[in-house]
Amino acid sequence: MCTAATYQTRDFYMGRTLDYEFSYGDQITVTPRNYPFSFLHMPSLSHHYAMIGMACVMDDYPLYYEAFNEKGLGIAGLNFVGNAVYFDPKPEKDNIAQFELIPWILGTCASLAEAKESLSRINLISTPFKKNLPLAQLHWIIADASGAITVESTADGLHVYDNPVGVLTNNPPFPMQMFSLNNYLHLSPKQPANTFSNQLDLSTYSRGMGGLGLPGDLSSASRFARVAFVKQNSISGNSETESVSQFFHILNSVDQQRGCCEVADGKYEITLYTSCCNATQGIYYYTTYDNHQISAVDMHRENLDGETLRCFAPVTGEQIHMQN
Ligand SMILES: C[C@H](CCC(=O)NCCS(=O)(=O)O)[C@H]1CC[C@H]2[C@@H]3[C@H](O)C[C@@H]4C[C@H](O)CC[C@]4(C)[C@H]3C[C@H](O)[C@]12C
């Protein structure tokens, strides 16, 4: 399972939890403006917007999971297994392989409006990065400070949905996830009142009963409702530390603990990392399953006019601040 969310205070933030049973070899990766990006069916980009995000780097190519560019546009890819369908190249379209979508959009688009325009020409094709590398079946959230969209390539073609809640999880398709929020319209952060029956003496028996009825399980549909509720009702100050701290609290509401989600015999999906990108300032913050301390990489501390990738291995292992 995975969950992505956006958050706006003084700056625009976007991030995700990456839940899986193993790591592909994640590295925080800065791609500078002059790194040459080649595409299977599109002209190469020798100059493009710089970007930063989590990627697995293979053959010196950044296979991004989520990233954002120097213009404040971000994308996250989340599993959409069983629903994602990619196609053969079509002559009249911009044919982009699934693994090329993040570099193409972030390399060429300065805003969500430009991304939508670019998507109207795109056909996502099914060529894998390498023969022995499985084709990830994903859908994407793309966002900037102006809003968010969801992109789903299914059997009937490429769909671009407005995403007014700024949240994405996994299956089912996005319109169903949005529709099921109707089931939670009664939820409130306030203490509940008895609307069950005026003939029964039902009362709030404890403080802190806000959000009563919010689903607590780890399914994608429940995480969607939970993170949407937490995000919509979230209150924080505007400063960087208050915003980053609150953003991690929002995503921590859907954290996956080892042992709770068995995906194969003895194999457990866990939140391998949680990211929070300040897309306005170009800073990628993250925690890992074994390190709750927030670490960060600032893209503007790197040479963004360079030609080579800059990679940082995630900091792991708890950093405990002993006080005596
Ligand atoms: C596993 C990740 C998604 C996590 C997620 O959504 N979990 C939910 C699990 S569940 O089904 O709903 O149970 C996805 C997100 C981005 C993916 C990676 C990126 O797409 C980049 C390449 C793409 C290649 O096709 C496969 C390797 C890969 C390096 C992908 C590996 C893996 O599929 C990643 C890391």
The ligand as a Gaussian input file, in Angstrom:
#p B3LYP/6-31G(d) Opt

LIG

0 1
 C        6.317000      -0.613000      -5.130000
 C        6.097000       0.872000      -5.396000
 C        4.635000       1.185000      -5.128000
 C        4.298000       1.003000      -3.683000
 C        2.826000       0.803000      -3.542000
 O        1.995000       1.414000      -4.166000
 N        2.510000      -0.146000      -2.676000
 C        1.172000      -0.596000      -2.564000
 C        1.220000      -2.075000      -2.603000
 S       -0.282000      -2.783000      -3.034000
 O       -0.102000      -3.338000      -4.347000
 O       -1.365000      -1.871000      -3.018000
 O       -0.437000      -3.828000      -2.024000
 C        6.419000       1.287000      -6.822000
 C        6.315000       2.831000      -6.953000
 C        7.307000       3.242000      -8.039000
 C        7.810000       1.909000      -8.604000
 C        9.152000       1.922000      -9.337000
 C        9.148000       2.930000     -10.496000
 O        7.973000       2.801000     -11.290000
 C       10.393000       2.813000     -11.385000
 C       10.690000       1.377000     -11.849000
 C        9.696000       0.901000     -12.910000
 C        9.992000      -0.525000     -13.368000
 O        8.968000      -0.921000     -14.238000
 C       10.007000      -1.484000     -12.176000
 C       11.043000      -1.029000     -11.157000
 C       10.759000       0.410000     -10.650000
 C       11.976000       0.765000      -9.775000
 C        9.432000       0.484000      -9.864000
 C        9.426000      -0.499000      -8.663000
 C        8.118000      -0.440000      -7.864000
 O        7.061000      -0.887000      -8.682000
 C        7.816000       1.002000      -7.366000
 C        8.887000       1.346000      -6.335000

